[in-house]
Amino acid sequence: MKKIYGNQQLKDTLERMASGGRTAHSLIISGDKGSGRKLMARYYTQALMCEAPADGKPCGVCNTCKNIVNDVHPDVIYPKKTGKLGNYSVETAREVIADAYIKPNNSSGCKVYIFADCCNVDERTQNTLLKLIEEPPEYAYFIFTCGSKSEFLPTIISRCVCFTTSPCTEEEAAEALADSGYSQQDIRAAVSCFHGNIGMCENYINDEALRKRVDLTKSLADSIIRKDEYALAVGLFSLGREREDVREALSMLDKLARDAAVLAKDSNAHTIGCFREGALALSQSVTAYQSARIHSCIENAWKAVDRNVGIPLALTALGAEIMEIVG
């Protein structure tokens, strides 16, 4: 099996659950995008279904393990997202319920549903799934991955075992990327932006669009530092109208504001954003309190977009609010 970097405590816990016969039928695995949420969901699925496990560890070489990794196992189901907002619908929930009562095909006797990247799942969808999660068939398992378990209703959370992923060290991330064959130049550039988040580091190396969003985030920071309202407005408009692209860029800008607040107190502090130099410059031109206010504005802008407010309108308001804060 390919080496898994980081999340050792979570990995050990999942193995103990599988080996001790105390498997949870419903899990929520939360954490930053790229921190291994889906990797851990697959690993737990392999632990449940592997043909030759050892102390809860899947072998990684049997047909079942290989099929799970390649997303072709007939009893590992990824429910589809639908609609304008790209989310899990009530109709999808009903399809899962109907399918869950059809017994699995495989010899392990397990059927696993992985709801990946849950965000603002409609309460009606959650309530539709509630009874199934509360009293699932003996062979059925449900795994939800998300940024935060607060995405779910308390009734769902109370019926799931909740885990959180965590990033690796930068050294571990560099080792993992080297093992995957990336050049040292690419590794240094990726780790400088996304630190110990291996998934995002790989995306940065392979996805030109992400690299452009990182560059755009840096230019937004420069606009704020220079207090250039026009440049900030143009930059925010350049984010486009794709929700996930906007979400990712705002998340990076938010981390930069966080870094500025931390660096205002300690210029040697560890940073988590993609632009330490920009965060340091921002920390010298705004106070920690102002950085916290910028964070609140970014958070409110995304909430507005999530409520289906037009993206251009939300971003225009965000730019005006940030300029008002920095004066």
C-alpha positions in Angstrom: 0.0 0.0 0.0 1.2 3.5 -0.8 2.5 5.2 2.3 0.0 7.6 4.0 1.6 10.7 5.4 0.1 12.4 8.5 -3.2 11.8 10.3 -1.4 8.9 12.2 -3.7 9.2 15.2 -6.8 9.1 13.1 -5.4 6.2 11.0 -4.6 4.3 14.2 -8.1 4.9 15.6 -9.8 3.7 12.4 -7.6 0.5 12.4 -8.5 -0.2 16.0 -12.2 0.2 15.3 -11.9 -2.2 12.3 -9.8 -4.8 14.2 -11.9 -4.7 17.4 -15.2 -5.2 15.7 -16.4 -1.8 16.9 -16.9 -0.2 13.5 -19.0 2.9 13.4 -21.7 2.8 10.8 -21.8 6.6 10.4 -18.7 8.9 10.3 -18.1 12.6 9.8 -14.5 13.3 8.7 -13.9 17.1 8.7 -10.8 19.2 7.9 -9.3 21.5 5.4 -9.6 20.7 1.7 -6.5 18.6 0.8 -5.8 17.5 4.3 -6.8 13.8 3.6 -10.6 13.7 4.3 -11.4 11.5 1.3 -8.1 9.5 1.8 -9.2 8.6 5.3 -12.7 7.8 4.1 -11.2 5.4 1.5 -8.8 3.9 4.1 -11.7 3.2 6.5 -13.6 1.7 3.7 -10.7 -0.6 2.8 -10.3 -1.6 6.4 -14.0 -2.6 6.4 -13.9 -4.6 3.2 -10.3 -5.8 2.7 -10.0 -9.5 1.8 -6.8 -10.0 4.0 -6.6 -7.3 6.7 -4.0 -7.4 9.5 -4.9 -5.8 12.8 -7.3 -3.5 11.1 -4.9 -2.5 8.4 -6.1 -3.2 4.8 -3.6 -5.1 2.7 -3.8 -2.6 -0.2 -3.1 -5.3 -2.8 -6.3 -7.4 -3.0 -8.8 -6.8 -5.7 -11.2 -5.1 -3.2 -8.6 -2.6 -2.0 -7.5 -1.8 -5.5 -11.1 -1.3 -6.7 -11.8 1.0 -3.8 -8.7 3.1 -4.5 -9.7 3.3 -8.2 -13.3 4.2 -7.4 -14.7 1.2 -9.3 -16.0 -1.0 -6.4 -19.7 -1.7 -7.0 -20.5 -1.5 -3.2 -18.7 1.8 -2.6 -21.1 4.5 -3.7 -20.5 8.2 -4.1 -23.9 9.9 -4.2 -24.2 12.5 -6.9 -24.5 16.2 -6.3 -27.1 18.0 -8.4 -28.7 21.4 -9.0 -27.4 24.9 -9.5 -25.6 24.9 -6.2 -24.1 21.4 -6.8 -25.3 19.9 -3.5 -27.0 16.7 -2.2 -30.7 16.9 -2.9 -33.7 15.3 -1.2 -34.1 13.1 -4.3 -30.5 11.9 -4.0 -31.2 11.1 -0.3 -34.2 9.1 -1.3 -32.2 7.2 -3.9 -29.6 6.3 -1.3 -32.3 5.1 1.1 -33.8 2.8 -1.5 -30.4 1.5 -2.5 -29.3 0.9 1.1 -31.8 -1.8 1.6 -30.4 -3.8 -1.4 -27.8 -6.2 0.0 -24.2 -5.8 -1.1 -22.6 -7.9 -3.8 -19.2 -8.4 -2.2 -18.1 -11.2 0.1 -17.2 -8.7 2.9 -20.9 -8.0 3.4 -20.4 -4.2 3.4 -21.9 -1.4 1.5 -20.4 2.0 1.9 -21.8 5.4 0.9 -19.3 8.3 0.8 -20.8 11.8 0.8 -17.7 13.8 -0.3 -17.2 17.5 0.3 -20.4 18.3 2.1 -21.1 22.0 2.3 -24.4 23.6 3.2 -26.4 20.4 2.7 -30.1 21.3 2.7 -31.7 20.6 6.0 -34.5 18.7 4.2 -31.9 16.3 2.7 -30.3 15.8 6.2 -33.7 15.1 7.7 -34.5 12.6 5.0 -31.3 10.7 5.7 -31.7 10.9 9.5 -33.7 7.7 10.0 -31.4 5.7 7.8 -28.3 6.9 9.7 -30.0 6.3 13.0 -31.0 2.7 12.2 -29.0 1.5 9.2 -29.0 -2.0 7.8 -26.3 -4.1 9.4 -24.1 -4.0 6.3 -24.5 -0.3 5.5 -22.0 2.4 6.3 -22.1 6.2 5.7 -19.1 8.5 5.6 -19.5 12.3 5.3 -16.4 14.5 4.5 -16.6 18.2 5.1 -14.7 21.3 6.1 -16.4 21.4 9.5 -19.0 19.2 11.3 -21.0 22.4 11.9 -22.2 21.9 8.3 -24.6 19.3 9.7 -27.6 19.4 12.0 -27.1 18.5 15.6 -29.4 15.5 15.1 -27.0 14.2 12.4 -23.9 14.9 14.4 -25.2 13.1 17.4 -25.6 9.9 15.4 -22.1 10.0 13.8 -18.6 9.4 15.1 -16.7 12.6 14.3 -13.1 12.9 13.4 -10.9 15.7 12.2 -7.9 15.5 9.8 -4.8 17.6 10.3 -2.1 18.8 7.9 1.4 17.2 7.9 4.6 19.1 8.8 6.2 20.8 5.8 9.0 18.3 5.9 6.5 15.4 5.6 4.7 17.2 2.8 8.0 17.7 0.9 8.8 14.0 1.4 5.4 12.9 0.2 5.7 15.1 -2.9 9.2 13.8 -3.6 7.9 10.2 -3.4 5.3 11.1 -6.0 8.1 12.2 -8.4 7.7 16.0 -8.3 10.8 18.2 -8.8 12.4 20.0 -5.9 11.6 23.4 -7.5 7.9 22.5 -7.7 7.9 21.1 -4.2 9.4 24.3 -2.7 6.9 26.5 -4.5 3.9 24.3 -3.5 5.0 24.0 0.2 5.6 27.7 0.5 2.0 28.3 -0.4 0.2 25.3 1.2 2.7 24.1 3.8 1.7 20.7 5.2 -1.4 20.2 3.1 -0.3 17.5 0.7 -3.5 17.5 -1.4 -3.4 21.3 -2.0 0.3 21.1 -2.7 -0.3 18.5 -5.4 -3.2 20.6 -6.8 -0.9 23.6 -6.9 1.7 21.7 -8.9 -0.7 20.1 -11.4 -3.5 22.8 -11.7 -2.6 26.0 -13.6 -5.9 27.5 -12.6 -5.1 27.1 -8.9 -1.7 28.7 -9.4 -3.5 31.7 -11.1 -5.9 31.9 -8.1 -2.9 32.0 -5.7 -1.3 34.8 -7.8 -4.6 36.6 -7.8 -4.9 36.3 -4.0 -1.4 37.8 -3.7 -2.4 40.7 -5.9 -5.5 41.2 -3.7 -3.3 41.4 -0.7 -1.0 43.9 -2.4 -4.1 46.0 -3.3 -5.2 46.1 0.4 -1.6 46.9 1.5 -1.5 49.8 -1.0 -5.1 50.8 -0.1 -5.8 50.8 -3.8 -9.6 50.5 -4.0 -9.8 50.3 -7.8 -7.2 47.5 -8.0 -8.9 45.6 -5.2 -12.3 45.9 -7.1 -10.7 44.7 -10.3 -9.0 41.8 -8.6 -12.2 40.7 -6.9 -14.1 40.9 -10.1 -11.4 38.7 -11.7 -12.4 35.8 -9.4 -15.2 35.1 -11.8 -18.6 33.5 -11.1 -17.7 29.9 -10.3 -18.6 29.3 -6.7 -15.8 26.9 -5.8 -13.2 29.2 -7.4 -14.5 32.1 -5.4 -14.7 30.0 -2.2 -11.1 28.9 -2.6 -9.7 32.4 -3.3 -11.7 33.9 -0.4 -10.4 31.1 1.9 -6.8 32.0 0.9 -7.4 35.7 1.4 -8.9 34.9 4.8 -5.9 32.9 5.9 -3.7 35.8 4.8 -5.7 38.1 7.1 -5.3 35.6 9.9 -1.5 35.6 9.3 -1.4 39.4 9.4 -3.1 39.4 12.8 -0.7 36.8 14.2 2.4 38.5 12.7 1.3 41.9 14.2 1.9 40.3 17.6 5.0 38.2 16.6 6.8 38.7 13.3 8.4 35.3 13.6 5.2 33.4 14.1 4.2 30.4 11.9 1.9 31.3 9.1 -0.7 29.2 7.3 -1.5 31.2 4.2 0.0 31.3 0.7 1.8 34.7 1.0 3.9 35.2 4.1 5.6 38.3 2.7 2.3 39.9 2.0 0.9 39.0 5.4 4.0 40.5 7.0 3.6 43.7 5.0 -0.1 43.8 5.8 0.6 43.4 9.5 2.7 46.5 9.4 -0.1 48.6 7.9 -3.1 47.3 9.8 -3.7 46.3 13.4 -4.6 42.8 14.6 -8.1 44.2 15.3 -8.4 45.5 11.7 -7.3 42.1 10.4 -10.0 40.4 12.5 -12.6 42.7 11.0 -11.3 41.8 7.5 -11.8 38.1 8.4 -15.4 38.8 9.5 -16.1 40.6 6.2 -14.7 37.8 4.1 -16.7 35.3 6.1 -19.9 37.3 5.7 -19.3 37.6 1.9 -19.1 33.9 1.5 -22.2 33.4 3.6 -24.0 35.8 1.3 -22.8 33.8 -1.8 -24.0 30.6 -0.1 -27.4 32.2 0.4 -27.4 32.7 -3.4 -26.6 36.4 -3.4 -25.1 37.3 -6.7 -21.3 36.8 -6.6 -20.4 40.2 -8.2 -22.6 42.0 -5.8 -21.2 40.1 -2.7 -17.6 40.8 -3.9 -18.2 44.4 -4.6 -19.6 44.9 -1.1 -16.6 43.0 0.3 -14.1 45.3 -1.5 -15.9 48.4 -0.2 -15.9 47.0 3.4 -12.2 46.1 3.4 -11.3 49.6 2.1 -13.4 51.2 4.8 -11.5 49.1 7.4 -8.0 49.9 6.2 -8.9 53.5 5.7 
